[in-house]
Amino acid sequence: MSDVPRVKFITFGCKVNQYDSEALKELFQDRGFEISDWNPQELDNIDVAIINTCTVTHLADRKARQHIRKLKRRNPNCVIAVTGCYPQTDPQTVKALEGVDIVHGIEDRSGLVELVEQALSKENIWQGAIHLHDSRPKGEFENLKIKNFKKHDRTRHFLKIQEGCDQFCSYCIIPYARGHLRSRPPEDVISEIKQAVSNGFKEIVLTGINLGAYGRENSNLPNLATLLDKIIHLKGDYRIRLSSCEPQEITIGLLELVTNSEKICKHLHIPLQSGDNEILKAMNRDYSKEDYRKIVMAAREKSPSIAITTDIIVGFPGESANHFRNTKEFVKKIGFSDIHIFQYSPRKNTPAQEFSDQVHSKEKKARSQELIEISRDLSRVYHEQFIDKTVPVLVEKHEEDVASGVSDTYLKVTFNVESEINLYNKICQVQINSADEEMVYGELPE
């Protein structure tokens, strides 16, 4: 081991996990560790690997196991610490994997640094450790803060403001992994936004396990709409994006803010999961497709070009051909700008695992492909409505005479640039000339 131990982070899953990993990096740096940037060729030269896991599907678990085995083969002396949702829900399976030294859940992240230090200092007698808290912790939000923004070479800052979920959808393991609702104190949210903006970030993405439920567990906390109202009155050149909100959490007040404020991106990611009421009920989703459509119509009445994106699960137990047909018809009726499609994956200890009429994997794959094609068609239609219009684009890449970035409606935009001025991390008005199912293309107005 070198005088300064090198640690590499490998992160799977959602933006919440990505935020947690960035905050953990700072904890390790504060204790004298060197952070190794991701490079597969550097696996031989690290002392510690932190694998921050997702467990939303069995494929997520498999990816984590594959990386652990790869690390063990390439660097048998490396201390491997597995953290996040997978070890929180199945610690013994993770601990049994060859090469795993530390199994750590979702709480007390600073304790992970101490365990790694112990492992490095006791190489000959270290027997490994399992460090978990109650999988349904009730308590305060663990306030992992990102302080050193300049080292993160990005234009958007993902800010975790909420943890946990009490929804208990019948297919979902996340409430068991992430615990009860906990919300970040509003003053800490405001403080980190101010710091991110002062360090040059142009877009702040608010994220959480159940973002729309922010503040619900504590009457002394504001709800999401009230928090947003405070945020948009802060000074600075920036915009706010919401990562995802459950349908039942979208209030009239929240819609008013999203559609009326110039500071908030005109984009709502609202998970649907199924376009059939019988399947929604079996999923324990607390709304009907009619409820969902009312929300979308209300949003479009206030902002006709707003982007509505969603998640859909295909092959849920008992989903018949007719159920799936209803989903396809409903998806076309709504006209989503993008759809994230997931094949149902049985999760240990969730009710749906025990449901009868499990759908065959070949059928799941076929239905997934059908929805992918529908999604591509819907995306193209949505993109084409912006032709001959001007949209605000946050430039995330600028090389020579071509720049690219995202609009407030989450369009992926590529445009030609004649100016020698570097537009990286600037919000530019771009005139759209053409579009396809992947992105739109334009130029700077004369």
C-alpha positions, -999 to 999 in steps of 0.1 A, spaced: 0 0 0 12 35 -8 17 62 18 -15 78 7 -42 51 2 -60 52 -31 -98 46 -32 -120 40 -62 -158 45 -62 -180 23 -84 -216 35 -83 -247 18 -96 -283 30 -97 -301 62 -91 -291 99 -87 -295 95 -50 -267 69 -50 -246 92 -71 -250 120 -46 -241 97 -17 -210 86 -35 -199 122 -42 -204 130 -5 -186 99 6 -156 108 -16 -152 140 4 -154 121 37 -125 99 25 -105 129 12 -109 146 45 -93 116 61 -63 116 38 -74 92 10 -67 99 -26 -97 95 -49 -89 75 -80 -109 86 -111 -127 58 -129 -104 40 -153 -106 2 -157 -69 0 -162 -62 14 -127 -78 -15 -108 -43 -29 -101 -32 4 -85 -59 10 -59 -60 1 -22 -97 4 -16 -128 -1 -37 -162 13 -26 -190 -3 -45 -222 17 -39 -250 -7 -50 -286 -6 -63 -310 -35 -58 -341 -24 -77 -337 -54 -100 -319 -87 -100 -298 -74 -129 -285 -46 -106 -275 -72 -80 -257 -92 -107 -237 -62 -120 -225 -56 -84 -214 -92 -81 -196 -91 -114 -176 -60 -104 -167 -76 -71 -153 -107 -88 -134 -86 -114 -118 -66 -86 -108 -97 -67 -92 -112 -98 -73 -81 -107 -63 -69 -73 -66 -96 -46 -51 -73 -19 -76 -45 -24 -100 -38 4 -135 -42 -10 -164 -24 8 -199 -29 -5 -225 -3 5 -260 8 -4 -292 -10 -10 -280 -45 -19 -262 -52 14 -289 -34 34 -315 -60 21 -293 -91 18 -261 -87 38 -253 -123 42 -253 -130 5 -230 -100 -1 -207 -110 27 -204 -145 13 -190 -131 -20 -153 -138 -23 -132 -107 -17 -158 -87 2 -142 -72 34 -169 -48 45 -207 -49 42 -223 -15 49 -259 -3 46 -274 30 39 -269 47 73 -239 61 92 -218 67 61 -190 83 81 -186 49 98 -177 34 65 -145 55 65 -135 42 99 -141 6 89 -119 10 58 -92 25 80 -94 -4 103 -92 -29 74 -61 -12 61 -43 -10 94 -50 -47 104 -44 -65 71 -32 -97 87 -60 -101 113 -89 -83 97 -119 -107 96 -143 -84 78 -173 -65 91 -211 -62 86 -222 -27 96 -260 -23 93 -288 -3 110 -325 -12 111 -337 -15 75 -366 8 84 -349 35 104 -370 63 118 -348 93 125 -333 124 111 -320 128 75 -283 118 74 -269 151 61 -241 141 38 -229 174 23 -209 182 -8 -187 211 -1 -160 211 -28 -180 217 -60 -152 228 -83 -136 193 -86 -168 179 -101 -166 187 -138 -203 189 -145 -228 216 -154 -257 201 -133 -256 195 -96 -277 167 -82 -289 176 -48 -304 149 -25 -330 164 -3 -351 134 7 -346 98 18 -368 68 22 -403 57 11 -435 45 28 -454 36 -4 -447 -2 -4 -456 -9 -40 -460 -47 -42 -430 -51 -65 -406 -27 -49 -378 -35 -24 -367 1 -20 -388 9 11 -372 -20 29 -337 -9 18 -341 29 23 -364 30 53 -390 56 63 -394 91 49 -367 115 61 -363 150 47 -333 173 46 -337 205 66 -347 233 42 -319 256 55 -294 230 45 -310 226 11 -309 264 5 -272 265 17 -260 239 -7 -279 254 -36 -263 288 -29 -229 272 -28 -234 253 -60 -247 283 -78 -218 304 -65 -194 278 -79 -209 280 -114 -236 253 -116 -264 264 -139 -288 236 -131 -297 221 -97 -315 188 -99 -335 180 -67 -336 143 -61 -348 118 -35 -362 83 -31 -397 98 -30 -391 134 -38 -427 146 -39 -432 134 -2 -406 159 10 -415 172 45 -445 149 49 -431 131 79 -427 163 100 -452 190 104 -424 215 111 -410 210 76 -423 227 44 -437 205 16 -420 204 -17 -440 232 -33 -432 255 -3 -395 246 -5 -395 253 -42 -411 287 -37 -382 296 -14 -356 282 -38 -368 302 -69 -364 335 -50 -327 329 -44 -303 352 -64 -282 338 -93 -283 325 -128 -295 290 -125 -325 267 -130 -341 240 -109 -352 205 -122 -372 179 -103 -359 144 -108 -392 124 -103 -425 128 -85 -451 102 -78 -486 110 -93 -503 113 -59 -476 138 -47 -483 163 -75 -505 190 -60 -521 220 -77 -495 242 -59 -466 222 -73 -480 224 -108 -485 261 -105 -448 266 -96 -434 243 -122 -455 257 -150 -453 294 -141 -418 299 -127 -390 307 -152 -365 292 -127 -381 257 -129 -375 234 -158 -407 226 -178 -403 188 -172 -421 164 -149 -410 128 -146 -441 110 -133 -439 72 -129 -469 55 -144 -458 18 -142 -490 5 -159 -518 19 -181 -543 -7 -167 -562 -1 -135 -563 -38 -125 -525 -40 -127 -521 -7 -109 -542 -20 -80 -521 -52 -79 -490 -31 -78 -504 -11 -48 -502 21 -68 -524 46 -51 -541 61 -82 -560 51 -114 -550 58 -150 -578 84 -150 -562 101 -120 -529 101 -138 -544 116 -170 -560 144 -151 -526 154 -137 -510 154 -172 -539 174 -187 -537 200 -159 -499 204 -165 -504 207 -203 -532 232 -199 -508 255 -180 -478 247 -201 -486 230 -235 -450 220 -244 -441 207 -210 -421 174 -211 -439 145 -194 -416 114 -190 -424 82 -171 -414 47 -160 -433 16 -170 -429 -20 -158 -438 -47 -183 -445 -83 -174 -459 -77 -139 -474 -109 -125 -509 -115 -140 -504 -89 -168 -523 -104 -197 -521 -95 -233 -552 -74 -228 -537 -56 -198 -506 -48 -219 -528 -36 -248 -544 -11 -224 -510 1 -213 -500 7 -250 -532 25 -258 -529 47 -227 -492 55 -234 -501 67 -269 -530 87 -255 -508 105 -230 -480 112 -256 -450 109 -233 -418 126 -245 -397 97 -232 -404 63 -214 -381 44 -192 -391 7 -196 -383 -20 -171 -390 -57 -172 -406 -69 -140 -380 -85 -117 -390 -105 -86 -375 -91 -55 -370 -111 -23 -396 -105 5 -419 -83 -17 -455 -94 -21 -454 -96 -59 -427 -123 -57 -454 -147 -44 -481 -137 -69 -493 -164 -93 -492 -160 -131 -456 -149 -133 -450 -137 -169 -424 -156 -189 -391 -138 -196 -395 -141 -234 -429 -124 -231 -414 -96 -210 -387 -90 -235 -412 -89 -264 -434 -64 -246 -405 -43 -236 -394 -41 -273 -429 -31 -283 -429 -3 -258 -395 8 -269 -407 13 -305 -438 32 -293 -415 54 -271 -393 62 -300 -423 73 -321 -436 94 -293 -403 110 -287 -400 120 -324 -434 135 -324 -426 155 -292 -393 167 -306 -407 178 -339 -430 203 -323 -400 224 -314 -389 228 -350 -387 265 -359 -388 274 -322 -361 287 -299 -353 268 -267 -329 275 -237 -300 250 -238 -275 243 -210 -243 235 -229 -226 204 -215 -202 198 -243 -185 222 -268 -159 209 -292 -147 230 -321 -178 241 -341 -204 218 -324 -220 222 -290 -246 201 -272 -267 201 -241 -302 199 -226 -331 222 -228 -354 230 -199 -379 204 -214 -350 179 -213 -345 179 -251 -310 166 -261 -299 194 -284 -269 196 -308 -262 228 -326 -235 244 -348 -213 271 -334 -193 296 -355 -182 317 -326 -148 310 -310 -162 317 -276 -165 286 -255 -201 281 -245 -196 253 -220 -218 257 -189 -237 286 -205 -274 287 -212 -279 296 -248 -310 303 -269 -310 278 -297 -332 277 -328 -343 242 -337 -342 232 -374 -347 195 -374 -354 165 -351 -355 127 -348 -364 103 -320 -331 108 -302 -325 145 -302 -331 179 -319 -307 199 -340 -303 236 -344 -282 267 -345 -277 300 -327 -300 327 -339 -284 354 -360 
